[in-house]
Amino acid sequence: MIPNRLARAWLFTAVSDGLFSSILTVAAYGSPVTRLWQGVASTLLGRSAFDGGTTTALIGVLMHFGVALTWSSVFYFIVMRWGWIRRLLATPYGVIKVAALYGPFVWLVMSLVVIPLALRRPPSIVTVRWLVQLVGHFPFVGIPIVASIASRDTVDAK
């Protein structure tokens, strides 16, 4: 069974980051939201995902929820095992400090390691879109994960 704090982190992160990415894709880049989620699915299914319509877009959404669960679980494990993280979270602005590091860390690992390995191509970085994602991962990934998992009884645990 998933602990409440982990479930909360997973769902808040999946929804928050999903909405951020969807709105950004439509409003800033003029691309349909279906194409965004097909792009996510293409890391698993290849280029044919872009021809799969709603079905492959839904696969992309499911993959996104799976990734959110993975990163939420990683942080939950870290908090449960490392007392210095719990102590940092208990300091003034500790959640913000940790989220400001963890959210961008997630994007760095995903964009520089996971996605390039899945696509079998080198990472593309230092584009405006890449930088927007790097910054956006602080409020839309880091904060939901860290704030959800850093409840008072978690940070008080020694």
N, C-alpha and C positions, 0 to 999 in steps of 0.2 A: 504494500500500500504506500502511496506517495504521501509524505508528510504535508500538512496543510500549507506550510510556508513554501515548500518546493512547488506544490501545485499552483499556488498563488503567483509565484515568480514566473513559472512557465507560462501560464495563461496571460498574465499582464504583459509579459515580454512579447509573446507571439502576437497579441492584438496590437500593442503599442507600436512595435517595429513594423508589423504588417500594414497598419494604417499609415505610418510615416512613409514607408516605401511606396505604397499605392498612391497616396496623395502626391508625393514628389514626382512619381512617374507620369501621372496625368497632368498635373499643374505646371511643373517646371520643364518636363521633357516632351510633353505632347504625345505620349505613347499610351495606348490602351492598357488598362490594368491587367487584362488577360495576358498580354505579351510579357509583362513583368513575371507573372507566375509560371508561364510557359518557359521563360528563361531560367527560372529556378529548377524546373523539372528537367530542363535540357542538360543539367550537370549529371543527371542520372540516365536520362533517356537519349541524349544526343540531340542533334539538330532537328530530328523529326518531331520533337516536342512542340516546335513552333507551328506544326501542321495539325496538331492534335485537338485543337479547339478547347472547349470547356473542360474536357476530361483531363488533358495534360495540365491545364491551369490548376485544376483541383489537386492533382498530384503535387504540383509545386507548392500549393498552400499546405498540404499535409507534410511535405518535406520541411517547410518553414517551421511548422509546429514541432516537428521532430528535432530540428536544430535548436529551437528555443528550449526544449526540454533538456537537451544535452548540455547546453551552456549553463542553464539554471542548476542542473545536477552537479556540474563541475564546481560551481561556486558554493553550492550547499556542502559538498564534500570538503572543500577548502575551509569553510567556516567551522565545520564540525571538528576538523583535525588540527587547525592552527590557532592556538590561543592568541598569538600576536595580532591576527586579523580581527578576532573578536574584540580585543582591547582597542584596536584602532577604530573599529566601528562604534565603540562606546564613547569615543571622544567627540567634542563639539565638531560638527560638520564631517564626522567620520564616514557616514554613508555617502556623502557627496564626494569626498576625497577618493574613496575606494571605487565608487561608480565612475568617476572621471578617469580612472585607470582601467577598470575592468571592461567597460563598454568598448572603448577603442581597442583594447587588447583582443577582444572577440573579433572585431572587424579585421585587425591585422592578421590574425591566425587564419580566418576564413579567406581573406582576399589574397594572402601571400602563400598559403600552404594548401588548405583544403580544396578550394575551388580550382586552382591551377593543377593540383594532382588529379582531381576528378575530370577535368577537361583535357589533361595532358598537354598543357601549354604554359608558357611562362606567365607570371602575373602581369597585369597592366596596372601601373600605379601612377600617382602624381597627375591625375586628371582632375578636373573640377568635380566630376561625379564621385570619384574615389574619395576626394577630400570631404565632400558633403557627407558621404557615408561614415567616414572616420569620425567627424564631429557629431553627426547624428546618433552614433552608437552610444554616446554618453547619456543623453536624456532618454532615448527610446529603447535602449537595451540595458545599459549599466544601471540606471536608476531603478527600473522595475525589478531587476534581479536582486540587486543589493538591498534595496529598501524592503522588499518582501521577505528576504531571508534573514535580514538583520533585525529581527524582532527583539524586544527587551530581554526575554528569557534566553535567547540564543547568545546575545553578546555578554550576558551576565554569566553564562556557563564557563567554567574554568577548564 
